[in-house]
Amino acid sequence: MEAFVLNLLSDPLWFIGLVFALLGALAFLVFLRGFLSGVPHFFTLSSHEEHITHHRTRIMWGFWSMVVLFILWRIVAWIADLLRF
């Protein structure tokens, strides 16, 4: 446990980046679930348009979650870079 605390205190940006990577992967899976389950309906046009809104919602939530996480990560990295000097 002592080694973990020392690693965390010596380089916290690595662990913060790991959390952002896991959240980004989760956001990508939300995007992928909406995209892959909604694609067949666009080619076959066999579904009512109101059913497609669920897929569009998942796609937008996943996409914007990835965008926000990327912006937050760049802000954290910029602040960490400022604090190093």
KADAPE-V10732 format. One record per backbone hydrogen bond with DSSP energy under -0.5 kcal/mol. NH is the residue of the N-H (numbers start at 1). CO is the residue of the C=O. Records with the same first field share a line. If there is no record, write none. Layout:
NH = CO + CO
This chain:
5 = 1
6 = 2
7 = 3
8 = 4
9 = 5
10 = 6
11 = 7
14 = 11
15 = 11
16 = 12
17 = 13
18 = 14
19 = 15
20 = 16
21 = 17
22 = 18
23 = 19
24 = 20
25 = 21
26 = 22
27 = 23
28 = 24
29 = 25
30 = 26
31 = 27
32 = 28
33 = 29
34 = 30
35 = 31
36 = 32
37 = 33
38 = 34
39 = 35
40 = 36
42 = 38 + 39
43 = 39
44 = 40
45 = 41
51 = 48
52 = 48 + 49
53 = 49
54 = 51
55 = 51
56 = 52
57 = 53
58 = 54
59 = 55
60 = 56
61 = 57
62 = 58
63 = 59
64 = 60
65 = 61
66 = 62
67 = 63
68 = 64
69 = 65
70 = 66
71 = 67
72 = 68
73 = 69
74 = 70
75 = 71
76 = 72
77 = 73
78 = 74
79 = 75
80 = 76
81 = 77
82 = 78
83 = 79
84 = 80
85 = 81 + 82
